[in-house]
Amino acid sequence: MSAPIVPVLPDTLALAVEILNEGGLVAMPTETVYGLAADASNPEAVVRLYEAKGRPRFNPLIAHVSGLPMAMREAVFSPLATSLA
């Protein structure tokens, strides 16, 4: 499997969003390493991510959210966690 390598620019960001919306995977730079991203709400994309990483299904993945409201929709917060948020 091959994929284009493109610089991080507004046009290529739109391409990355399109790929994610279609259930694909995108490699992206972070402060220290490259991360492999998928749409966490797409079960098929999550399976692809586990396969690409060679990670067993019991090993959790990191999910990034846009803010506290999204985090509270996606995860269970204890009363203590809610008070700290």
N, C-alpha and C positions, 0 to 999 in steps of 0.2 A: 504494500500500500504506500502510495506517495502522496504528498500534499505540497502545495506551493508554500514557499517561505517568502513572506512579505514584510516590509517595514511597518512599524506602528504609525499609521496615519489615519486621518478621518475616514478616507475611503475604505481602507483595509479594516478599520473597526466595523464599518457597516457590513463588510463581507463576513467578518467573524460572527457578528450577531445573526446574520442569515444562516450561516453554517450551524450555529447553536440551535436556532429555531427549527431547523430541519432534522435535529437529532444527531448532528455530527459533533466531533471533538475539535477543540482548538487549543494549541499550545500557545502560551502567552508568558511574557517576561514578568517577573515580580522583582522585588528589591534584591533578592539573593539568588534565586533559581528560576527555572522555567516551570510553570504549572500547566497541567493538562485539565482543561475545563469541559464541562458538559452541562446541559440543562437538567438540574436535579429533579425537576418535576416531570421529566420524561423517562419512564422506566427503561425503555430500550436504550436510551443514551447512557443511562447509568450502567447498564450491562456492558455496553461498549467500553465505557471508561474502566470498569473492573478488568475487562479482558485486555485492554491496551496496557494497563499498568501491571498486569500479571498478579493482581492482588486477590487473595481469597475473599469471598463474600462476607465473612464474619469480621473482616478488618474494616473499620469505618472509614468513610471519606470525609473530607472537610466540605462544608457548605457555606458559601459566602452569601450574606443577605444585605439588602440596601439600607436597613435600619431596624430599629426596635419593633415597629409594627409587623414587619415581615418576619422577623425572628419569632415573635409571639404566635404568628399563624403557623409556623413550621415546626415549632418545638414546644415541649411541655416545660413551663417555668414553675419552680417551687415558689412558695410565698417569699422565701428569703431571696431567691434569684430575682423575683419581680421587684422587691424593695431595693435591691442593688442596681437594677437596670435603670 
